[in-house]
Amino acid sequence: MTKESNEGLTAKKEENFSEWYQQLIIKSDLADYTSVSGCMVFKPKSWMIWEKIRDACDKEFKKQEIKNVYFPLFIPEKLLTKEEEHVKGFAPEVAWVTHAGNKKLNERLAIRPTSEAIIYDSYSKWIRSHNDLPLKLNQWSNVVRWEFNNPVPFFRTREFIFNEGHTVFATEKEALKEANIIKKIYEKVVENLMALPGIYGRKTQKEKFAGAVFSEKIHYMTPGGKVIEGPCFHHDGQNFAKAYDIKFSNKLGEKEYAWQNTWAISTRMLGTMFTIHSDNKGLIIPPRLAEEKLVIVPILFEETKKQILNETKKIKKLLKKFNPILDLREDVSPGWKYNEWELKGIPLRIELGPRDLETKSVMVIKRNDNKKISIKIKNLQKEIPKLLEQIQLELFDKAKEILTSSYAKTEDKKELIKLVKNKKMVMIPLCNSEKCEEKLKTETSGIKTLFIDPKNKPVKNKKCLICNKQADYWVYAGKSY
């Protein structure tokens, strides 16, 4: 007796996004919760995807002669407090080690919330001359940021994984030139592999990285109506160089402070990808990131069972470069199998039954739109790559539609609240005042500035949405993770 599937998603993405997402993460076998509040397990499927993203980024970094290193997880308190704005920005999030065994430490150790402090202490010893520059290092590591409510797997967890690029230059011009290089690397990886278009914008002074001169990030709109910050670039100017005494002798023998940048991509991007592409049936993985790109499901009847099993094994061998799954289970129905593999996000499903056997063909079903295509077995090697690429491009186009349809504009606070409630990111006129940004958040139940309009539209004769004085710029505002 075969079972029918009742293990799929019970919440609808468009009705209860939060519950839908929680079910998606667990039921599609991406992650699991742990006994440590706010910390999660990356199960093999999600970790494999992260490895592909990491490796693609790493390959691009190495083309720019950026070398990988690894610095300690623990940061002495005296180092963390050297840059005042930096430590102030991270102080609420720091987890501290105070004891070793039963012995109290002489100095508290921060569990890495970010690594500027420990890295720049070393840079101050390594950099002496202009011949030591540029210094371009990167590490792949975990970080711990403790202080927040309502953890969400991938989006907001107390421990997550990212890269930290820490580059040092002799001139401001060299440091600023790197911004576009890093932006293009991240866009290439995220767009080509994850099928995610984003919008690049500079943060306001209030929202910038603590200690930076300016911060720029790629932003993505999730179907739940919240914006997620993706890969980032921070130009630090000479702020950290002055705090950590990173000096070099120029060609004239004069001492100068170095110019620095930091940049990163994190596992938060996995949550972004899962939410944007997936549907009420379950997970959708872009084919370029899927480890198993197709599943073969034989439809078995006693009189043709032997022939169909033999043919599906041949098909598996024929398509081995796509790492196919051959589902030979007989204790579950074909419908159960279809639902299970849709839930787990396999890009293509191949079905072979008695009628297909007669026509020497198979039925191929695309995961992203459930479209069915009959293909001759002899043509599979040629047609499967085309279908996988088609899915990849369709996912990107659909994500782009979500992004572009989310834009809105207003000069009225009430309309802003209404638009954000309707899952929009909204361009508003604002003055360059942190007080107005704080008021924006408190007077609109959590709407915040996301980034300054990248097109730099003129704001002549426009009033700040909060204080009614002359606005300094257009900014996008909305809800974010």
N, C-alpha and C positions, 0 to 999 in steps of 0.2 A: 504493500500500500504506500503510495507516495504522499508527501506533505505538500500543502499549499503555503506560500509565503505570507507571513504576517509580521515580518521583522523589519520592514522598511520604515521610512520617515512618516510620522503621524501628524507632524505640524507642517503648515504651508508657509513657504518663504514669504509670500505676499501678505499673509495674515498675521503671523507671529514669527517675525524674523529671528528674534533671540532664541526662542525654543527650537526653531528649525535648525539654526546653526549649531546649537549644542548637540542636537541629535545627529546631525551630519558628521560632526567631528568624531563622535563615539562609534556610531553604527557603521561608518565607512572605514573604520579601523585606522584612523589617522593618529589618534592620540588617546591618552587616558589621564584621569586625575590621579593624584597621589595623596599621601597623608600629610604632605607639607602644603599648607594653604597657599594658593596662588601659583603653585609649581606643577608642571605637567610632564608626562612622558611623551616624547616623540617616538611613535611606533615606526617600524621599518619603512612603511609606505611614505610617511611624511619626511622621514630623515633621508630617504633615498632622493626625494625631490630636492630637499635642501642641498644635498651633496652635489647634485647637477648644477644648481644655481651657483653654489660656492665655487665649483671647479671652473665654470664658465667665466665668472668674475675674475678668479685668480689668473686664468690664462690671459685675460685682457690686462690685468695689472702688470704681469711680467713683461708684456710687450712695451710697457712704459718704464721698464727697468726698476720696478718697485719690488723690493725683496721682503719675504716673510720672516717674522721673528716671533718670539713669545716672551711676554713679561709676566711677573708674578701676579697671582690672584689677589694677594694681600697688599694693601697700601698703607704705610704708616701715617698716622694722623697729621704729623708735622708737615708731610709732603702735600697732603690733600688740602691743607688750609693756606697754602702759599698764595694762590690766586683767589682773591676775596670774592669776586663775582661768581667764579666757578664753584667754590665750595658752598656759597650761599644757595646757588641753584640746585645743588645736589644734596645738601644737608638733610632734607626731610626723607630722602629715599635711601640713605646709607644704612646698610646692615653692618654692625660692628662685632669684631672678635675681641673679647675682653679677658678671656682666660685660656690658658693652655693646661689642660687637665684641671687640677684643683688650684693651680697657681695663677694669681692675677698678673696680667702683663703690665710692664712698666709704661707701655704706650698702647693705646687702642689701635687696632688694625682694621681698616675699612675693607670689606669684601667688594672687590672691583665694581663700582657703579659705572665707571668709564676710566680710561687709563692715562689720561694726560699727566697726572701727577707723577706716577711711577716712571713713565716713559721719558718725560722731560727732565727728570732728575738725572737720568742717564745721558740724555742729549747734551746737557750742560757740561758733562765730562768728556764726551766724544768729539764735540765740535770745537775746534780751535782756530781753523783757518778757512779762507774762502775755498781752499782746495778740498775741504771736507764736505762741501755743498755742491749740488743739492743732496740731501739725505732723504731717501724715500723708502719708508718701511711700513709694513702692514702686518697686523696679526688677526687671526681668526680665533675668537674666544667667546666665552660666556660672560655675562654681566648680571649683577643683582641690583634691582631697584625695588625697594620694599614698600614704600608708602603710597598706597592707592586702595580704593575700594572696588568691589565688583570685578575681580579678575575674569578674563575671557581667554580661552585657549588660543594661542598664537598671537592674538591681538594685544593682549595686556596680561602678561605673566611676570612674576617677580624675578624669575631667571629666564633669560632668552639668549640666543646666539646671534652674533653679528661679526662683521669685519670692522677693524679700526685702522684706517689709513692715517698715518702721521708723517707729514712731509715738511721739510725745512728748506728754505731758499735764501739766497743772498739778497734778493731784491723783491720789492712788492710786485713788480711787473711779472716776474717769473711765477710768483705764488698765485696771482690772479689768473694767469694764463691756464693754470691747471684746472680751474673750475669747469671750463667747458669740456676738457678731456675726460674728467671723472663723470660729468653728467652724461656724456655720450656712451661711456662704458656701461653705466647702469641702465640707461634707456635701451641700449642694444640687447642686454641680457633679459631685462624684464619684458620688453616688447617681443623679442624673437622667441624666447622660451616660454614665458608665462602668458603670452598673448594679452598683455595688459597695457593699454595706452594710459598715460598720466598727464598732468599739467604741472609744469615746473614753475615755481614762484619763490620769491624772497620773503622770509618771515619779517614781521614787525620787530622792533627793538624788544618789546616785551616777550615775544615768542621765540626769539633767537636762542641759540645754544649759549649756555652760561659761560661767559669769558670770551666769546667770539666777537669779531667786528660785525659780521653779518652771517646769516644762515640761509641756505637755499635748499628746498626739498621738492621731490616729485610727489604729487598728491593724487590719490585715487578715490573715486566715489563708489561706495558699496551700495548694494540694492536696499540695505536697511536705512539708507539716508544719512549715514555718517561717513565723514571723510577720514581716510587713513593716510598718515604720513609715511612715505616710502623712503627710498634712498636719499641721503642728505650730503650736502657739502657745506662746511663751515670754514670761512676765512678768519683766522685768528689774529691777523696782523702781527704786531710785536707784543701783544698782551701777555702771552705765556712766556715768551722769551725774556721779558723784563721780570716776570715773577720768579722764573726758574734760572735766571742768569745764563741764558743761551746766547753767547757772544762769539763773534769770529773776527779775525784780522782780515781786513780787505786788502786789495792789491797794493795799497799805499801804506799798509802796516797799521791802519787805524782800526780801532775796535768799534764794531757795530752789533746791534741786536739783530737776530735773524727774523725772517718772516715765515709764518707757519699756516698750514691747513690741516683740517681733519675731515674725514668722510667715512660713510658707512652704509651698508645694507643689512637688514636683519631678518630673522625668521617671522617677523610680523607680516612680511610679504606673502607668506604661505596662506595666512588667514584671508588676506585680501584676494588672492587668486581663488581660493576655495569658495568664498562667498559670491564673487562676481560671476563665476562660470557655472556653478552647480545649480541644480533645480530640485523640484519636489520628489524626484525619483532617487536623488542622491548626488554623489560626487561626479564632477566632470573634470578630467585632467587633460590639459593640452597634450596632444600626441608626442610632441618633442620632449616632454618631461615624463611621460608614462613609461614605466619599466616594462610592463606587459602591454603591448599595443593592441592586442586582440584576443578574444576568447572563442574557442570553437565548441559549439554545442551540438552533438549528434541527437537526432530525434529517432528514438529506437522503437521498433516493432519487431516482434519475434522473427517473422519471416525474412526481414531484411537486415537484422541486427548485425550479422557478421560482415556483410558487405559495407555497411555504413561505418562500422568501427574501423575497418581496414582503410576506407577512404579518408576518414578524418585523421588517422595517423599519418597517412601520406601527405595530407594538406599541412599538418603541423610541421612535418619535415620540410616541405616545400617553402613554408613561410617562417623558418626558424630564426631568421635575422630580426623578426619582429617580436621574438620571445613570447610566442603564443601559449595560452593556457588551453589544454584540452580537458574539458569537463566530462569525465566518464562516470560520474556518480549515477547510480540507478535507484537510490533510495529517495530521491527528490524529483519532482516533475520538471519538465522543460520550463514551465512558467516560473517556478521557484528559482531556477538557474538564471533566467533572464533578469528577474528582479534583483537577485544578489549581485550580478555583475554590473547592472546599471547602478546599484547603490555604491559599488566600489569603484566606479568610474572608468572601466575599461573602454577605450575609445571606439573599438569596433567589435561587433559580435558576428560570427559566422555560424549559420544554421545549415545543417545538412539532414534532409529527410528522404523518404522513399521517392517522392516526386522529383526532388533535386537530383537524386542518383540517376534517374531515368534520362534527365536532360544534361547530365554531366556538368551541373552548375551548383552554386550555393547561393543562399540568401545572405547578404551582408547588411547589417543594420548599424547606422551611425548613432553613436551615443548622444551627440549634442542635439539632434533634431528628430531622432527615431525614424529617419528616412530609410526605406528598404530598397536595396539594389540587387538585382539578380546578375551574377557574374559567372561566366564559364570558368571551370576550375583551371583550365589551361591558361587563362588570362589573369589569374590572381596575382602573380608576381609583378605584373605590370600595373594593375589597377589598385591594389592595396596602398602603395605609396601615394598615389594621387588622392585617394579618399582621406588618408591621414593628413595630408597637406591641406586639403579642402577644409577639414575640421579645424585645423590650426588657424587658418585665415578667417573662418566664420566666427570663431570664438573672439578673435581680436576685433572684428567688425562689430560684433554685438556689444562687446565691452566699450568700444568707442561710442556707440549709440547711447549707452547708459551714461557715460561721462558727459557728452555734449548736450544731452537732453536735461541734464541736471543744472545747467547754468541759468541764473536769473539775475535781475538787477532791480534795485529799489532805493528810494531816498526816504522811505517811511518805516519807522520802527515796527508798527503793528503789521505792516505788510511783510516785513522781514521775518517776523515770528511765524506768520502764516506760511510763507514760502519754505522756510526750513522745516516746518512740520510736514510739508508736502515733499520732503526729501530733496531739497534743492541746496546748492551752495550759491550764495547770493552776493553779488557785488554791491558794496555800499560805500558812500563817501565818509571818510573818517579823518580826524586830525591825528597828528603824531604825538599822542598823549597816552601814557600808560593808565592814567586815571580814567580816561574815556573807554579804554579797552576793558578795564575792570567793571565799569558801569554797564557796558554792553553785556557782559556776561551775567551780572546780577539782575539786570532789568529785563532780560530775555530768557531766563531759566536755562542758562548754560551755553548760549550761542557765543562763539569766540571768533577772533580773527584767525584766518587760515593762512593767507599769504597776500602780498601786495600784487595788484594787477600786473601781470608780466608784460602786457602790451603798453603799460604806462600811459593810459588815456588821460588827457588833460582834465583838471578838476577846477577850472576857473568858474567862479560864481556858484560853487557848490558848498553847502553847509555840512558840517560834521553831523552825523546822524544822532549823536549823543549831546554835545554841548552847544550845537547850532553856530559855532564859530566857523571861520573859513577852513574847509577840509584841505588836508595835505596830499591825500592820495585816495584812489579807489582801492578797497581791499575786498577780498572774498571772505565771507563769514559763514559759519555753519556749525554743525555738531561734529565732533571727532572722537575717535577712540584715544 
